[in-house]
Amino acid sequence: MLFTLANSPQACDFPTLVSLIGSQDALLLMQDGVLAALKDSAAHQYLATAEHSVYALCEDLAARGLVGQISHNITLIDYTGFVALTEKHPQQIAW
């Protein structure tokens, strides 16, 4: 399953979201959701212990001036990578 987070992690129940994601699932951070990728943020602490893959859209990071401030364990992807994720995970849950 592909989980997508388009809202700020402070605007949702982020710990619950992370707890729902299984080891075979993936989380894509997009729009304001990319704030969860910031190094040493409260949201990133939840992601650091997760066993699933975490991706962030480069375009959304660049639009917010955050490219150099994200954690090294977040995989950066573009829209082509987003399409590849949707092909790999046909089911999606948007937060």
C-alpha positions in Angstrom: 0.0 0.0 0.0 1.2 3.5 -0.7 0.5 6.1 1.9 0.7 9.7 0.9 1.0 12.7 3.2 0.1 16.0 1.7 -0.5 17.9 4.9 1.9 19.1 7.5 2.6 16.4 10.1 1.4 18.8 12.8 -2.0 19.0 11.1 -2.7 15.3 11.4 -2.3 12.4 13.7 1.2 11.6 12.4 2.1 8.9 15.0 -1.0 7.0 14.0 -0.2 7.3 10.3 3.3 5.9 10.9 1.9 3.0 13.0 -0.5 2.0 10.2 2.3 1.5 7.6 3.6 -2.0 7.2 7.0 -3.1 6.3 6.0 -3.8 2.7 4.3 -0.4 2.4 5.7 3.0 1.4 5.1 6.5 2.5 5.3 9.4 0.1 5.7 12.9 1.5 4.3 15.6 -0.8 3.2 19.2 -0.6 3.4 20.3 3.1 3.9 16.6 4.1 7.6 17.1 3.1 8.0 18.9 6.5 8.1 15.4 8.1 11.4 14.8 6.4 13.2 17.7 8.2 16.3 16.5 10.1 15.7 16.4 13.9 12.0 17.3 13.7 9.5 15.6 15.9 7.9 13.9 12.9 11.2 12.6 11.7 11.8 10.8 15.0 8.8 8.6 14.1 10.1 8.0 10.7 13.6 7.1 11.9 12.2 4.0 13.7 9.9 2.9 10.9 10.6 -0.3 8.8 9.0 1.0 5.6 10.4 3.0 2.7 9.9 6.8 2.9 10.0 9.0 -0.2 9.7 12.8 -0.7 8.9 14.7 -3.8 11.9 16.8 -4.9 9.7 19.5 -6.5 7.8 20.1 -3.2 11.1 20.2 -1.2 12.5 22.7 -3.6 9.4 24.8 -3.6 9.7 25.2 0.2 13.5 25.7 0.2 14.1 22.5 2.2 16.3 20.4 -0.1 19.5 20.6 2.0 17.6 20.2 5.3 16.1 16.7 5.0 17.2 13.5 6.6 19.6 11.2 4.7 17.2 8.2 5.1 14.5 9.8 3.0 14.6 8.9 -0.7 14.1 11.8 -3.0 11.9 11.2 -6.1 10.4 13.2 -8.9 7.0 12.8 -10.5 8.3 9.9 -12.6 9.3 8.1 -9.4 5.8 8.9 -8.0 4.2 7.1 -11.0 6.6 4.2 -10.4 5.4 4.0 -6.7 1.8 4.0 -7.8 2.5 1.1 -10.2 4.3 -0.8 -7.4 1.5 -0.1 -4.8 -1.8 0.0 -6.7 -3.7 0.7 -3.4 -3.3 4.1 -1.9 -4.3 5.9 1.3 -4.1 9.7 1.3 -3.6 11.7 4.5 
